[in-house]
């Protein structure tokens, strides 16, 4: 489902006010609320108000309002919580615990224990392998 609300979607239910949540922003096509299981207290989820399952399905006209809201929330998290910064993350399909597009805005402080990305890093075996990956991605751009 790309537009409208999905009756069984928990985030749609929150946006409709059917499920209680600590809303921090509602309007302009987005809804933002505190994550029920935060990485750190003040962790906010920003979602399109209408049901959009994943990032690829977000209509181009909604990109600026969505990311603008993420930026506003990030600034508000820093100012309102005296955070030194934020981590902004978005899973697309894999590890997306609720199939409704959502960006995480997590308050950060120096020494908070969160280390870079949440997963192990790897290396390319050679410059040729790295360039092969770049070529395949570039070709897929058309």
C-alpha positions as CSV (number, residue, x, y, z in Angstrom):
1,X,0.0,0.0,0.0
2,X,1.5,3.3,-1.1
3,X,-1.0,5.9,0.0
4,X,-3.7,6.2,2.6
5,X,-3.7,4.4,5.9
6,X,-3.2,0.7,6.5
7,X,-5.7,-0.6,9.1
8,X,-3.4,-3.1,10.6
9,X,-0.2,-0.9,10.7
10,X,0.8,0.1,14.2
11,X,2.4,3.4,12.9
12,X,-0.7,4.3,11.0
13,X,-2.7,3.6,14.2
14,X,-0.4,5.9,16.1
15,X,-0.8,8.6,13.4
16,X,-4.6,8.2,13.6
17,X,-4.5,8.5,17.4
18,X,-5.8,5.0,17.9
19,X,-2.7,3.8,19.8
20,X,-1.3,6.0,22.5
21,X,2.2,7.4,21.8
22,X,4.2,10.4,22.9
23,X,3.8,12.6,19.8
24,X,6.4,15.3,19.3
25,X,5.2,16.5,15.8
26,X,2.1,16.0,13.7
27,X,1.4,17.8,10.5
28,X,2.8,18.5,7.1
29,X,2.4,14.9,6.0
30,X,4.5,13.5,8.8
31,X,4.1,12.2,12.4
32,X,6.9,11.9,14.9
33,X,6.8,10.1,18.2
34,X,9.1,8.7,20.9
35,X,10.3,5.1,20.2
36,X,8.7,2.7,22.7
37,X,12.1,0.9,22.9
38,X,14.6,3.7,22.6
39,X,18.4,3.4,22.1
40,X,18.6,6.4,24.4
41,X,15.8,8.3,26.0
42,X,14.5,10.9,23.6
43,X,14.8,8.5,20.6
44,X,12.2,9.7,18.0
45,X,10.7,7.9,15.0
46,X,9.6,10.1,12.1
47,X,7.1,8.6,9.8
48,X,5.0,9.6,6.8
49,X,1.5,10.2,8.0
50,X,0.1,8.1,5.2
51,X,1.2,4.5,4.9
52,X,4.4,4.0,2.9
53,X,6.0,0.6,3.4
54,X,9.6,1.5,2.5
55,X,11.9,4.2,1.3
56,X,11.6,3.2,-2.4
57,X,7.9,3.7,-2.2
58,X,8.1,7.3,-0.9
59,X,6.7,9.6,-3.6
60,X,9.3,12.2,-4.8
61,X,6.9,15.0,-3.7
62,X,7.1,13.7,-0.1
63,X,10.9,13.5,0.0
64,X,11.4,17.2,1.1
65,X,8.6,17.2,3.7
66,X,9.8,13.9,5.2
67,X,13.5,14.8,5.4
68,X,12.7,18.3,6.4
69,X,10.8,16.9,9.4
70,X,13.8,14.6,10.2
71,X,16.0,17.7,10.2
72,X,13.6,19.7,12.4
73,X,13.3,16.8,14.9
74,X,17.1,16.4,15.0
75,X,17.6,20.1,15.8
76,X,14.8,19.9,18.5
77,X,16.3,16.7,20.0
78,X,19.7,18.6,20.4
79,X,18.1,21.8,21.7
80,X,15.4,20.2,23.9
81,X,17.6,17.5,25.5
82,X,20.9,19.3,25.5
83,X,22.3,16.6,23.2
84,X,25.6,17.1,21.5
85,X,24.4,15.6,18.3
86,X,22.1,13.0,16.9
87,X,22.3,9.7,15.0
88,X,19.9,9.5,12.1
89,X,19.2,6.1,10.7
90,X,16.7,4.4,8.3
91,X,16.4,0.7,7.6
92,X,14.9,-0.1,4.2
93,X,13.2,-3.5,4.1
94,X,15.8,-5.6,6.0
95,X,15.7,-4.9,9.8
96,X,12.6,-2.7,9.3
97,X,10.7,-4.0,12.3
98,X,7.5,-2.2,11.3
99,X,6.8,-2.2,7.5
100,X,6.1,1.6,7.5
101,X,8.9,3.9,6.5
102,X,10.5,5.5,9.6
103,X,13.6,7.4,10.4
104,X,15.3,7.1,13.8
105,X,16.6,10.3,15.4
106,X,18.6,9.3,18.4
107,X,20.2,11.8,20.8
108,X,24.0,11.5,21.1
109,X,26.5,12.6,23.7
110,X,30.2,12.1,23.7
111,X,31.0,8.9,25.5
112,X,27.4,7.6,25.3
113,X,28.7,4.1,24.3
114,X,27.3,4.1,20.8
115,X,30.0,3.2,18.4
116,X,29.7,4.2,14.7
117,X,27.6,1.8,12.8
118,X,25.8,-1.0,14.7
119,X,27.3,-3.7,12.6
120,X,30.8,-5.0,11.8
121,X,32.7,-3.3,8.9
122,X,34.6,-5.1,6.1
123,X,37.2,-4.3,3.5
124,X,37.5,-4.8,-0.2
125,X,40.0,-7.5,-1.2
126,X,41.5,-5.2,-3.8
127,X,41.1,-1.9,-5.6
128,X,39.7,-3.9,-8.6
129,X,37.0,-5.4,-6.4
130,X,36.1,-2.0,-5.0
131,X,35.9,-0.5,-8.6
132,X,33.8,-3.5,-9.7
133,X,31.2,-2.7,-7.0
134,X,31.2,1.0,-8.0
135,X,30.8,0.1,-11.7
136,X,27.8,-2.2,-11.0
137,X,26.1,0.5,-8.9
138,X,26.7,3.2,-11.5
139,X,25.4,1.0,-14.2
140,X,22.2,0.4,-12.2
141,X,21.6,4.2,-12.1
142,X,21.1,4.0,-15.8
